[in-house]
Amino acid sequence: MATAALSLYLLGLLLAFGLRSLLSWLRTGDTGFRRPGTDRLTPAWWGAVLFVVAVLLGPVAPAAVLAGAPFAPLAAPVPVGWGGIVLMVVGLVLVLASQAAMGASWRVGVDPDERTGLVTGGVFALVRNPVFTAMGLLLAGLVAAVPAVPSAAALAVFAVAVQTQVRAVEEPHLLRTHGRVYEDYAARTGRFLPGLGRLPDPGTVWGTAVTAPPAPSVGTWHDCSSFTTRSRPPPRSCWARCSTAPVPTTSRGWRCGPRPRCRPRPATCSAPTP
């Protein structure tokens, strides 16, 4: 069991990072790897460090068993162990399929100044981060195949790492670069599991659907400073004359319709000003 688990794990690293990076470089001249921020203790730093720790912890238990180390994994029924091996295979296949679906948009890490295409089809129509979901399945299978503290620790650290990376680094970046398109996608698609972790619908206020009011006024500025979060649009008092629902701007303010008509001001919602 340990031999099969270790072989699958190392094969997964080779295919998911080594071969994938090589193919990306041959096709585009870019390995796809992005260096994380060098500022210590930032979310990007923690996400990268914890991910590396999880990757290094993964093979510890099966390697120790094969080396005859003086510790024994927890006893588990043979069917559970083989079930873990099957889960590892499924996870590895899904990792490779998800990476292939990303095409030229595949990256390891985030470059704040880079804009890549937003992939929303195929497996990405089910969850927004299928690569991480598949990696989690592979590590869960490892725990079942070789149930030991290092295996469980690898899964736990991996979960913290991807939550940090996705919530604090990747999602803000995608919101900045893709705006309303990503908001709509995130409102209908779960983060790691189908239906779970969806962002609030940008067309609702506190869960209540809102519609654009009639009689729009073109070129009128409105104060929307108290609602600069990208997860919800401003209340109707902020955009009563917008022709369509407000959409976020790169400055974390809001604008009406296809052209900028709303901008943040240092006060709460107020009457329109010229």
PEBELKA-V938352 format. One record per residue. N is the residue number from 0. PHI is phi in whole degrees, 0 to 359 (999 if undefined). PSI is psi as a letter, one per 20 degrees, with the letter a starting at -180 (NA if undefined). BURIAL is + if it has 9 or more other ideal C-beta (glycine too) atoms within 8 Angstrom, else -. Layout:
# PEBELKA-V938352
n=N phi=PHI psi=PSI burial=BURIAL
n=N phi=PHI psi=PSI burial=BURIAL
This chain:
# PEBELKA-V938352
n=0 phi=999 psi=g burial=+
n=1 phi=296 psi=h burial=+
n=2 phi=297 psi=g burial=-
n=3 phi=296 psi=g burial=+
n=4 phi=296 psi=g burial=+
n=5 phi=295 psi=g burial=+
n=6 phi=297 psi=g burial=-
n=7 phi=295 psi=h burial=+
n=8 phi=296 psi=g burial=+
n=9 phi=294 psi=h burial=+
n=10 phi=297 psi=h burial=+
n=11 phi=298 psi=g burial=+
n=12 phi=299 psi=g burial=+
n=13 phi=296 psi=g burial=+
n=14 phi=283 psi=g burial=+
n=15 phi=287 psi=h burial=+
n=16 phi=246 psi=g burial=+
n=17 phi=293 psi=f burial=+
n=18 phi=294 psi=g burial=+
n=19 phi=298 psi=g burial=+
n=20 phi=296 psi=g burial=+
n=21 phi=297 psi=g burial=+
n=22 phi=297 psi=g burial=-
n=23 phi=297 psi=g burial=+
n=24 phi=292 psi=h burial=+
n=25 phi=293 psi=h burial=-
n=26 phi=275 psi=h burial=-
n=27 phi=237 psi=i burial=-
n=28 phi=78 psi=j burial=-
n=29 phi=230 psi=p burial=-
n=30 phi=289 psi=i burial=-
n=31 phi=90 psi=i burial=+
n=32 phi=274 psi=p burial=-
n=33 phi=238 psi=p burial=+
n=34 phi=291 psi=p burial=-
n=35 phi=292 psi=r burial=+
n=36 phi=303 psi=q burial=-
n=37 phi=275 psi=i burial=-
n=38 phi=291 psi=p burial=-
n=39 phi=289 psi=q burial=-
n=40 phi=68 psi=j burial=-
n=41 phi=276 psi=r burial=-
n=42 phi=304 psi=g burial=+
n=43 phi=296 psi=h burial=+
n=44 phi=295 psi=g burial=+
n=45 phi=297 psi=g burial=+
n=46 phi=300 psi=g burial=+
n=47 phi=291 psi=g burial=+
n=48 phi=296 psi=g burial=-
n=49 phi=294 psi=h burial=+
n=50 phi=296 psi=g burial=+
n=51 phi=298 psi=g burial=-
n=52 phi=299 psi=g burial=+
n=53 phi=297 psi=g burial=+
n=54 phi=298 psi=g burial=+
n=55 phi=287 psi=h burial=-
n=56 phi=287 psi=h burial=+
n=57 phi=308 psi=g burial=+
n=58 phi=276 psi=j burial=+
n=59 phi=299 psi=g burial=+
n=60 phi=296 psi=g burial=+
n=61 phi=296 psi=h burial=+
n=62 phi=294 psi=h burial=+
n=63 phi=294 psi=h burial=+
n=64 phi=297 psi=g burial=+
n=65 phi=292 psi=h burial=+
n=66 phi=275 psi=i burial=-
n=67 phi=72 psi=k burial=-
n=68 phi=297 psi=q burial=-
n=69 phi=283 psi=l burial=-
n=70 phi=209 psi=q burial=-
n=71 phi=238 psi=p burial=-
n=72 phi=292 psi=r burial=+
n=73 phi=297 psi=q burial=-
n=74 phi=290 psi=p burial=-
n=75 phi=219 psi=q burial=+
n=76 phi=303 psi=q burial=-
n=77 phi=303 psi=g burial=-
n=78 phi=301 psi=h burial=-
n=79 phi=294 psi=g burial=+
n=80 phi=299 psi=g burial=+
n=81 phi=290 psi=h burial=+
n=82 phi=298 psi=h burial=+
n=83 phi=296 psi=h burial=+
n=84 phi=297 psi=g burial=+
n=85 phi=299 psi=g burial=+
n=86 phi=296 psi=h burial=+
n=87 phi=296 psi=g burial=+
n=88 phi=297 psi=g burial=+
n=89 phi=299 psi=g burial=+
n=90 phi=299 psi=g burial=+
n=91 phi=295 psi=g burial=+
n=92 phi=299 psi=g burial=+
n=93 phi=292 psi=h burial=+
n=94 phi=301 psi=g burial=+
n=95 phi=294 psi=h burial=+
n=96 phi=294 psi=g burial=+
n=97 phi=293 psi=g burial=+
n=98 phi=297 psi=g burial=+
n=99 phi=297 psi=h burial=-
n=100 phi=294 psi=h burial=+
n=101 phi=286 psi=h burial=+
n=102 phi=58 psi=c burial=-
n=103 phi=288 psi=i burial=+
n=104 phi=276 psi=i burial=+
n=105 phi=296 psi=p burial=+
n=106 phi=216 psi=q burial=+
n=107 phi=245 psi=o burial=-
n=108 phi=100 psi=r burial=+
n=109 phi=230 psi=p burial=+
n=110 phi=257 psi=o burial=-
n=111 phi=302 psi=h burial=-
n=112 phi=264 psi=j burial=-
n=113 phi=255 psi=q burial=-
n=114 phi=239 psi=p burial=-
n=115 phi=245 psi=r burial=-
n=116 phi=294 psi=q burial=-
n=117 phi=272 psi=o burial=+
n=118 phi=266 psi=p burial=+
n=119 phi=232 psi=i burial=-
n=120 phi=260 psi=r burial=-
n=121 phi=63 psi=c burial=-
n=122 phi=295 psi=h burial=+
n=123 phi=287 psi=i burial=+
n=124 phi=282 psi=i burial=-
n=125 phi=267 psi=g burial=-
n=126 phi=219 psi=q burial=+
n=127 phi=278 psi=h burial=+
n=128 phi=230 psi=m burial=+
n=129 phi=295 psi=h burial=+
n=130 phi=296 psi=g burial=+
n=131 phi=294 psi=h burial=+
n=132 phi=299 psi=g burial=+
n=133 phi=293 psi=h burial=+
n=134 phi=297 psi=h burial=+
n=135 phi=297 psi=h burial=+
n=136 phi=297 psi=g burial=+
n=137 phi=297 psi=g burial=+
n=138 phi=291 psi=h burial=+
n=139 phi=296 psi=h burial=+
n=140 phi=296 psi=h burial=+
n=141 phi=298 psi=g burial=+
n=142 phi=298 psi=g burial=+
n=143 phi=289 psi=h burial=+
n=144 phi=285 psi=g burial=+
n=145 phi=229 psi=m burial=+
n=146 phi=289 psi=n burial=+
n=147 phi=213 psi=r burial=+
n=148 phi=302 psi=g burial=-
n=149 phi=300 psi=h burial=+
n=150 phi=294 psi=g burial=+
n=151 phi=295 psi=h burial=+
n=152 phi=295 psi=h burial=+
n=153 phi=299 psi=g burial=+
n=154 phi=295 psi=g burial=+
n=155 phi=295 psi=g burial=-
n=156 phi=295 psi=h burial=+
n=157 phi=299 psi=g burial=+
n=158 phi=299 psi=g burial=+
n=159 phi=295 psi=g burial=+
n=160 phi=298 psi=g burial=+
n=161 phi=287 psi=h burial=+
n=162 phi=298 psi=g burial=-
n=163 phi=295 psi=g burial=+
n=164 phi=296 psi=g burial=+
n=165 phi=288 psi=g burial=+
n=166 phi=289 psi=g burial=-
n=167 phi=263 psi=i burial=+
n=168 phi=239 psi=g burial=+
n=169 phi=286 psi=g burial=+
n=170 phi=296 psi=g burial=+
n=171 phi=301 psi=h burial=-
n=172 phi=295 psi=g burial=+
n=173 phi=293 psi=h burial=+
n=174 phi=294 psi=h burial=+
n=175 phi=292 psi=g burial=-
n=176 phi=274 psi=h burial=-
n=177 phi=247 psi=i burial=+
n=178 phi=57 psi=c burial=+
n=179 phi=297 psi=h burial=+
n=180 phi=299 psi=g burial=-
n=181 phi=289 psi=h burial=+
n=182 phi=300 psi=g burial=+
n=183 phi=298 psi=g burial=+
n=184 phi=296 psi=g burial=+
n=185 phi=289 psi=h burial=+
n=186 phi=284 psi=h burial=+
n=187 phi=248 psi=i burial=-
n=188 phi=234 psi=p burial=+
n=189 phi=291 psi=q burial=+
n=190 phi=288 psi=g burial=+
n=191 phi=239 psi=h burial=+
n=192 phi=233 psi=q burial=+
n=193 phi=305 psi=p burial=-
n=194 phi=82 psi=i burial=-
n=195 phi=250 psi=p burial=-
n=196 phi=81 psi=k burial=-
n=197 phi=286 psi=q burial=+
n=198 phi=283 psi=q burial=-
n=199 phi=303 psi=q burial=+
n=200 phi=297 psi=p burial=-
n=201 phi=295 psi=i burial=+
n=202 phi=267 psi=j burial=-
n=203 phi=231 psi=q burial=+
n=204 phi=239 psi=o burial=+
n=205 phi=54 psi=k burial=-
n=206 phi=85 psi=i burial=-
n=207 phi=257 psi=p burial=-
n=208 phi=295 psi=q burial=-
n=209 phi=236 psi=q burial=+
n=210 phi=235 psi=q burial=-
n=211 phi=291 psi=p burial=-
n=212 phi=283 psi=r burial=+
n=213 phi=285 psi=r burial=-
n=214 phi=52 psi=m burial=-
n=215 phi=290 psi=q burial=+
n=216 phi=246 psi=p burial=-
n=217 phi=277 psi=p burial=-
n=218 phi=79 psi=j burial=-
n=219 phi=265 psi=p burial=+
n=220 phi=273 psi=q burial=+
n=221 phi=230 psi=q burial=+
n=222 phi=267 psi=o burial=+
n=223 phi=234 psi=k burial=+
n=224 phi=292 psi=h burial=+
n=225 phi=277 psi=i burial=-
n=226 phi=229 psi=m burial=+
n=227 phi=269 psi=i burial=+
n=228 phi=292 psi=q burial=-
n=229 phi=277 psi=i burial=-
n=230 phi=279 psi=i burial=-
n=231 phi=218 psi=q burial=+
n=232 phi=282 psi=r burial=+
n=233 phi=294 psi=r burial=+
n=234 phi=292 psi=r burial=-
n=235 phi=297 psi=h burial=-
n=236 phi=295 psi=h burial=-
n=237 phi=274 psi=h burial=+
n=238 phi=223 psi=k burial=+
n=239 phi=299 psi=i burial=-
n=240 phi=247 psi=j burial=+
n=241 phi=283 psi=q burial=+
n=242 phi=285 psi=h burial=-
n=243 phi=222 psi=r burial=+
n=244 phi=299 psi=q burial=+
n=245 phi=298 psi=q burial=+
n=246 phi=234 psi=q burial=+
n=247 phi=287 psi=q burial=+
n=248 phi=256 psi=r burial=+
n=249 phi=294 psi=i burial=-
n=250 phi=271 psi=j burial=-
n=251 phi=69 psi=j burial=+
n=252 phi=265 psi=a burial=+
n=253 phi=226 psi=q burial=+
n=254 phi=227 psi=q burial=+
n=255 phi=260 psi=p burial=+
n=256 phi=60 psi=b burial=+
n=257 phi=283 psi=i burial=-
n=258 phi=236 psi=q burial=-
n=259 phi=299 psi=p burial=-
n=260 phi=223 psi=i burial=+
n=261 phi=240 psi=q burial=+
n=262 phi=213 psi=q burial=+
n=263 phi=290 psi=q burial=+
n=264 phi=231 psi=r burial=-
n=265 phi=282 psi=j burial=-
n=266 phi=225 psi=a burial=-
n=267 phi=277 psi=a burial=-
n=268 phi=303 psi=p burial=+
n=269 phi=219 psi=r burial=-
n=270 phi=292 psi=q burial=-
n=271 phi=301 psi=q burial=-
n=272 phi=236 psi=q burial=-
n=273 phi=291 psi=NA burial=-
